[in-house]
Amino acid sequence: MPVRILATEATRADCSLACELIEGLVAEHLIADKGYDSDAIVEQARHQGMQPVIPPRKNRKEQREYDKHLYRQRHLVENAFLLLKQWRGIATRYAKRLSSFLAATQIRCLVLWLRIS
């Protein structure tokens, strides 16, 4: 389940807040898809003691190695987002204010966590 939620504007890329999102987190690995393959994100993950498990983009001059077996576990993150988006209010972002949207998302995460545990 998500441990931190940040929202971006409609035209802003999700990866633009990735460094802020992982700041202060303690983990062994940072698993993300190719969209998060940037030097800044990889460097911050390493600085925080995480091993980045991010496949390199095809246009990288130096292709970085990553644990392909561990990367396959990323589907668990995708499943968490799938469960969140099953709630119509989150999937279509009906809330007019960002605070209302984030509150609804946090409540939904809590309900899902209680249901799983």
N, C-alpha and C positions, 0 to 999 in steps of 0.2 A: 504494500500500500504506500502511497506517496507520504513523504515525511515533510515536504515543504512545497508550497504552491505559490507561483508567481504568475501574473497575467500580463500579457503584452498587448499593444494596440493591434488592430487588425492588419496593418501593413508592416509590422515589425517582425523580423525573424525570431523564432523561439531561441535559437542559439545565441542571440545577442545578450541574453540574461543568464546564460549557462554558468559563467564564472561566479556571478552573484548567487546563483542557486546552490552551487556546491560549496561555497565559502563556509568554512567552519565545520563541515560534515566530516565524520570519521568513518572511513570504510577501507576495505582492502582493495576493492576494484571500482572503477568507474566504467560502467557499460553504457554505450550510446551508439547510435547509428552514424552513418557517414556524414549526415548533416551537421554533426557536432565535431567533425574533424578539423580543428584549428589548432595552431601552435599555442595560442593563449590557453585554451581549455586543457590541452594535454600537459602543458607546463604547470598550470595550477594544480591539476590532479597529482602530478608527481611531487610537487612542492608540499602538498598535504599528505603525502605518504600513500597515495592510491596508485594502483597500476591501471593505466588507461586501457580499456578493451574497446577500442574504436577502430573499425576498419578504415584504412586510408582511402581518400578519394583517388580516383584514377589519374587525375591530373597532377598529383604530387610527384616532384622530381625524385625524392627518396621515399620509397614505399616502406612504411613502418610495419613491424611484425605485431600481431595481436593473437590472443588465445581464441581460436575459432570455436573450440568446444565450449568455453565459457560464454562466448558471444551468443551462442544458441539459447542461452537462458534469458535473453532479452525479451523473449515472448511473454515472460511473467509481467514485465512492465507494461507491455502492450495490452495484456489482459486486464490490468488494473484500469487503464484508460478506457477500455471497452466497457467495463462495468460502470464507470462514471458516466459515460456518454449514453448509457441506456436510459438515464433520466433525461427527459425531454428538455427540461429547463436549463440543464447544463449544456447539452448538445447544441441547442439553438441559441443559447445565451439570451434568454428572455429578460433577465434582470436589466434594468436601465442603469443602475449604478454598479461600479466595480465592487464596492464593498458588499453589496447584496449578492453578486455573483460569487465572490470568494467565500462568503459565509455559506451559501448553498453548497458549494463544492466541498468545503470542510465538513459540513454536516453529513453529506453523502459519503465522504471517506470514512467518517466515524461509524456510520451505520453499516457500511460494508465491512469494516474492520471487526465490529462486534459480531456480525453474522459469520465471519470466517473463523474467528477465534472461539 
